[in-house]
Amino acid sequence: MLDTPVSSAYPSTDVLQLTRRGHVLVVTMNRPGQRNALNAELRGALRATFDQYDKDPEFRCAVLTGNGPAFCAGGDLKEMAETKMQVPPEDSFVILGSKGRLEKPVIAAVNGFALAGGFMLAQNCDLAVASEEARFAISEVKRGRGAPWAVPLMSMVPKRIMMELLITGDPIDARRAYEVSLVNRVVSPDQLLDAAIDMAEVIATNAPLSVWAAKQSVELATEMGESDALRASHLLYHRVYTSDDAAEGPRAFAEKRVPVWTGR
């Protein structure tokens, strides 16, 4: 399936490339000369893009990657120096949409260095596929900065791995990232985007409300504790069980055809 342009409802900017692959939105950060460092323009474009994605019924999953040899080198240090930034603005850490949390899944396709804010972007995606050449680091300690956004790592990696990442600032390679559960798959560089899109297309073929409820229940489980999350998940899935799609799935199976999901 060929890439096609997205609608004019999405931001038009040189710092992002947006393409459509069926029900999958591919978002490519496009500041290769700056290793896709997050300046104000790129942060704003990403927020606006993912806000639109979250409400666009045409898309069911998104892939985020970077153009050039780096996924994202983090915050734009030159911009920080020019603006004499001390405490970052609150929205500096809210990039995948303006609410800080999306209803739909996003897959990171990490093609090179994911440093500092770039690590944060990969961390905030729901799934991650990494190139064998990818490197991950929370490098703020090497620049006298901080990483309060890293706290959710406590539900992703063991305590000593999290401590190592935070206080050494040294990078780990893709294989190590896979071993400690930071990424779901490691592939060769030439297979990266296709592997991430293939995963996204599998998700996009599933019932949208079931995917929505599954994503919410996983997030609840990591924040609320087992008993409270279990009760809340039953409420989430009530919307799924009473939907048109809940009847369409068994009907399509009985009729030996592909389901036609409406998300209702």
C-alpha positions as CSV (number, residue, x, y, z in Angstrom):
1,M,0.0,0.0,0.0
2,L,1.5,3.4,-1.1
3,D,1.8,6.4,1.2
4,T,-0.8,9.1,0.5
5,P,-1.1,12.7,1.8
6,V,-3.2,13.5,4.9
7,S,-6.1,16.0,4.9
8,S,-5.6,19.7,5.3
9,A,-6.9,19.5,8.8
10,Y,-3.4,18.5,9.9
11,P,-0.6,21.1,10.4
12,S,1.4,22.0,7.3
13,T,5.0,22.6,8.4
14,D,8.5,21.7,7.2
15,V,9.4,20.2,10.6
16,L,7.0,17.3,10.2
17,Q,6.2,15.0,7.3
18,L,2.8,13.3,7.5
19,T,1.6,10.4,5.3
20,R,-1.2,8.0,5.3
21,R,-0.9,4.2,5.0
22,G,-4.5,3.0,5.0
23,H,-5.8,3.6,8.6
24,V,-2.3,4.3,9.8
25,L,-0.8,7.8,10.2
26,V,2.9,8.0,9.8
27,V,4.5,11.0,11.5
28,T,8.1,11.8,10.7
29,M,10.1,14.4,12.6
30,N,12.0,16.4,9.9
31,R,14.9,18.4,11.4
32,P,17.7,16.0,10.4
33,G,20.3,18.7,10.5
34,Q,19.5,19.2,14.2
35,R,19.0,15.5,14.8
36,N,15.3,16.2,15.1
37,A,15.8,18.3,18.3
38,L,12.6,19.5,19.9
39,N,12.4,23.2,19.3
40,A,9.2,25.2,19.9
41,E,8.0,24.7,16.4
42,L,8.4,21.0,16.3
43,R,6.8,20.5,19.8
44,G,3.8,22.6,18.7
45,A,3.4,20.7,15.4
46,L,3.5,17.4,17.2
47,R,0.9,18.5,19.7
48,A,-1.4,19.7,17.0
49,T,-0.9,16.7,14.8
50,F,-1.7,14.2,17.6
51,D,-4.7,16.2,18.7
52,Q,-6.1,15.9,15.2
53,Y,-5.1,12.2,15.0
54,D,-7.0,11.4,18.2
55,K,-10.3,12.7,16.8
56,D,-9.9,11.7,13.2
57,P,-12.0,8.6,12.5
58,E,-9.9,7.7,9.4
59,F,-6.9,6.7,11.5
60,R,-6.7,3.9,14.1
61,C,-3.0,3.8,14.8
62,A,0.0,6.1,14.3
63,V,3.7,5.6,13.8
64,L,6.2,8.2,15.0
65,T,9.8,8.2,13.6
66,G,12.6,10.6,12.7
67,N,14.2,11.7,9.4
68,G,17.9,11.2,9.2
69,P,20.4,9.4,11.5
70,A,18.6,10.2,14.8
71,F,15.1,9.6,16.1
72,C,15.3,12.7,18.3
73,A,18.2,14.2,20.2
74,G,15.9,15.8,22.8
75,G,15.3,19.4,23.5
76,D,17.0,22.0,21.3
77,L,19.9,23.1,23.5
78,K,20.7,26.1,21.2
79,E,17.1,27.4,21.7
80,M,17.4,26.8,25.5
81,A,20.6,28.8,25.6
82,E,19.1,31.6,23.5
83,T,16.0,31.9,25.6
84,K,18.0,31.4,28.9
85,M,15.5,28.6,29.8
86,Q,15.6,27.6,33.5
87,V,12.5,25.7,34.5
88,P,10.9,24.3,31.3
89,P,7.4,25.4,30.5
90,E,4.8,22.8,31.5
91,D,3.9,22.1,27.9
92,S,7.6,21.1,27.2
93,F,6.8,17.6,28.5
94,V,3.3,17.4,26.8
95,I,4.1,16.6,23.2
96,L,1.9,13.7,22.0
97,G,-1.2,15.8,22.0
98,S,-2.2,18.7,24.3
99,K,-3.9,16.5,26.9
100,G,-0.8,14.4,27.7
101,R,-2.6,11.2,26.9
102,L,-4.1,9.9,23.7
103,E,-7.2,7.7,23.1
104,K,-5.5,5.9,20.2
105,P,-2.2,3.9,20.1
106,V,1.1,5.3,18.8
107,I,4.1,3.2,17.9
108,A,7.6,4.6,18.0
109,A,9.9,3.6,15.2
110,V,13.3,4.5,16.7
111,N,15.8,4.8,13.9
112,G,18.8,6.2,15.8
113,F,19.6,8.2,18.9
114,A,16.7,8.7,21.3
115,L,18.2,11.1,23.9
116,A,16.6,13.0,26.7
117,G,13.3,14.4,25.3
118,G,13.7,11.9,22.4
119,F,13.8,9.1,25.0
120,M,10.6,10.7,26.5
121,L,8.9,10.5,23.2
122,A,9.7,6.8,22.7
123,Q,8.7,6.2,26.4
124,N,5.3,7.9,25.9
125,C,4.4,5.9,22.8
126,D,2.4,2.7,23.5
127,L,4.8,0.4,21.6
128,A,8.3,0.7,20.2
129,V,10.2,-0.9,17.4
130,A,13.9,-0.1,17.3
131,S,16.6,-0.3,14.6
132,E,19.7,-2.2,15.5
133,E,21.4,1.1,15.3
134,A,19.2,2.8,17.9
135,R,20.6,4.1,21.1
136,F,18.6,5.3,24.2
137,A,19.8,7.7,26.9
138,I,18.3,9.9,29.6
139,S,21.2,12.3,29.1
140,E,20.0,15.3,31.2
141,V,22.6,14.7,33.9
142,K,25.3,15.4,31.4
143,R,23.8,18.9,30.7
144,G,22.8,20.0,34.2
145,R,19.1,19.5,33.3
146,G,16.4,17.2,34.7
147,A,14.0,14.4,33.7
148,P,10.9,14.5,35.9
149,W,9.1,12.9,32.9
150,A,11.0,9.7,33.5
151,V,8.9,8.7,36.6
152,P,6.6,6.4,34.6
153,L,9.6,4.2,33.8
154,M,9.0,2.6,37.2
155,S,6.2,0.6,35.6
156,M,8.4,-0.4,32.6
157,V,11.8,-1.4,33.8
158,P,13.4,-2.6,37.0
159,K,14.5,-0.1,39.6
160,R,18.2,-0.5,39.1
161,I,17.9,-0.1,35.3
162,M,15.9,3.1,35.8
163,M,18.5,4.3,38.3
164,E,21.3,3.5,35.9
165,L,19.7,5.4,33.0
166,L,19.0,8.4,35.2
167,I,22.2,8.9,37.1
168,T,24.8,7.8,34.5
169,G,23.2,9.4,31.4
170,D,25.0,6.8,29.3
171,P,23.3,5.3,26.3
172,I,22.1,1.7,26.0
173,D,21.9,0.0,22.6
174,A,18.8,-1.5,21.0
175,R,19.4,-5.0,22.1
176,R,19.8,-4.0,25.8
177,A,16.7,-1.8,25.4
178,Y,14.8,-4.9,24.3
179,E,16.2,-7.0,27.2
180,V,14.9,-4.5,29.8
181,S,11.5,-4.1,28.0
182,L,11.9,-0.6,26.7
183,V,11.2,-1.8,23.1
184,N,9.0,-4.5,21.7
185,R,11.1,-5.5,18.7
186,V,14.6,-4.9,17.2
187,V,15.0,-5.1,13.4
188,S,17.6,-4.1,10.8
189,P,17.6,-0.4,9.8
190,D,16.1,-1.1,6.4
191,Q,13.2,-3.0,7.9
192,L,12.4,-0.5,10.7
193,L,9.6,1.6,9.2
194,D,7.9,-1.4,7.5
195,A,8.0,-3.4,10.7
196,A,6.4,-0.5,12.7
197,I,3.8,0.0,10.0
198,D,3.0,-3.7,9.9
199,M,2.4,-3.7,13.6
200,A,0.2,-0.6,13.3
201,E,-1.8,-2.2,10.5
202,V,-2.4,-5.3,12.6
203,I,-3.8,-3.0,15.3
204,A,-5.8,-1.0,12.7
205,T,-7.6,-4.2,11.6
206,N,-9.0,-4.8,15.1
207,A,-12.2,-3.4,16.5
208,P,-11.5,0.3,17.4
209,L,-13.5,0.3,20.6
210,S,-11.8,-2.9,21.8
211,V,-8.4,-1.4,21.1
212,W,-9.4,1.8,22.9
213,A,-10.6,-0.1,26.0
214,A,-7.5,-2.3,26.1
215,K,-5.2,0.8,26.0
216,Q,-7.1,2.5,28.7
217,S,-7.2,-0.6,30.9
218,V,-3.4,-1.1,30.6
219,E,-2.9,2.5,31.7
220,L,-5.3,2.1,34.6
221,A,-3.6,-1.0,35.7
222,T,-0.2,0.7,35.9
223,E,-1.6,3.6,37.9
224,M,-4.4,2.4,40.2
225,G,-3.5,-1.1,41.5
226,E,-5.0,-4.4,40.5
227,S,-8.4,-4.3,42.3
228,D,-9.3,-0.7,41.4
229,A,-8.2,-1.2,37.8
230,L,-10.2,-4.4,37.4
231,R,-13.4,-2.6,38.6
232,A,-12.7,0.3,36.3
233,S,-12.0,-1.9,33.3
234,H,-15.3,-3.6,33.6
235,L,-16.9,-0.2,33.2
236,L,-14.7,0.6,30.2
237,Y,-15.6,-2.6,28.5
238,H,-19.3,-2.1,29.0
239,R,-19.1,0.4,26.1
240,V,-17.4,-2.3,24.0
241,Y,-19.9,-5.1,24.8
242,T,-22.9,-2.9,23.9
243,S,-21.5,-1.5,20.7
244,D,-22.5,-2.3,17.1
245,D,-19.0,-3.7,16.6
246,A,-19.5,-6.3,19.3
247,A,-22.4,-7.7,17.2
248,E,-20.4,-7.3,13.9
249,G,-17.5,-9.4,15.1
250,P,-19.3,-12.7,15.7
251,R,-21.6,-12.0,12.7
252,A,-18.6,-11.6,10.3
253,F,-17.1,-14.8,11.7
254,A,-20.3,-16.8,11.2
255,E,-20.6,-15.4,7.6
256,K,-16.9,-16.1,6.9
257,R,-16.0,-12.5,6.0
258,V,-13.8,-9.7,7.2
259,P,-15.5,-7.5,9.8
260,V,-16.5,-4.0,8.9
261,W,-15.8,-1.9,12.0
262,T,-17.6,1.4,12.6
263,G,-16.2,2.2,16.0
264,R,-19.8,2.5,17.3
